[in-house]
Amino acid sequence: LATAAALLAVCWAGSFRDPADCSGDGCSLAFTWDVDFTTSTLNITMAAQSAGWVGLGFSTDQLMGDDD
């Protein structure tokens, strides 16, 4: 039998790709995430075609103001 944490971990994973049907180097952006409840860890992988930096921000609202 699967543990409750394993079942929850399946529900707390996802991805975003652009274009949506891309794979590998064909993606201009690929972002995936999953939660490991056994270690209380959020795992994020992000890749993008860029000539510079790629960033990720978290905010308590949709305004991204005063979020350090």
Contacts in CASP RR format, 6 or more apart in sequence:
PFRMAT RR
TARGET T0000
AUTHOR 0000-0000-0000
METHOD contacts of the structure
MODEL  1
LATAAALLAVCWAGSFRDPADCSGDGCSLAFTWDVDFTTSTLNITMAAQS
AGWVGLGFSTDQLMGDDD
5 37 0 8 1.000
5 38 0 8 1.000
8 35 0 8 1.000
8 37 0 8 1.000
9 34 0 8 1.000
9 35 0 8 1.000
9 36 0 8 1.000
9 37 0 8 1.000
12 34 0 8 1.000
12 35 0 8 1.000
12 37 0 8 1.000
13 32 0 8 1.000
13 33 0 8 1.000
13 34 0 8 1.000
13 35 0 8 1.000
14 32 0 8 1.000
14 33 0 8 1.000
14 34 0 8 1.000
15 30 0 8 1.000
15 31 0 8 1.000
15 32 0 8 1.000
15 33 0 8 1.000
16 29 0 8 1.000
16 30 0 8 1.000
16 31 0 8 1.000
16 32 0 8 1.000
17 23 0 8 1.000
17 27 0 8 1.000
17 29 0 8 1.000
17 30 0 8 1.000
17 31 0 8 1.000
18 27 0 8 1.000
18 28 0 8 1.000
18 29 0 8 1.000
18 30 0 8 1.000
19 27 0 8 1.000
19 28 0 8 1.000
22 28 0 8 1.000
22 30 0 8 1.000
24 30 0 8 1.000
27 47 0 8 1.000
27 49 0 8 1.000
28 48 0 8 1.000
28 49 0 8 1.000
29 46 0 8 1.000
29 47 0 8 1.000
29 48 0 8 1.000
29 49 0 8 1.000
30 45 0 8 1.000
30 46 0 8 1.000
30 47 0 8 1.000
30 48 0 8 1.000
31 44 0 8 1.000
31 45 0 8 1.000
31 46 0 8 1.000
32 44 0 8 1.000
32 45 0 8 1.000
32 46 0 8 1.000
33 42 0 8 1.000
33 43 0 8 1.000
33 44 0 8 1.000
33 45 0 8 1.000
34 42 0 8 1.000
34 43 0 8 1.000
35 41 0 8 1.000
35 42 0 8 1.000
35 43 0 8 1.000
36 42 0 8 1.000
36 43 0 8 1.000
44 56 0 8 1.000
46 54 0 8 1.000
46 55 0 8 1.000
46 56 0 8 1.000
47 54 0 8 1.000
48 54 0 8 1.000
57 64 0 8 1.000
57 67 0 8 1.000
58 67 0 8 1.000
59 65 0 8 1.000
59 67 0 8 1.000
60 67 0 8 1.000
END
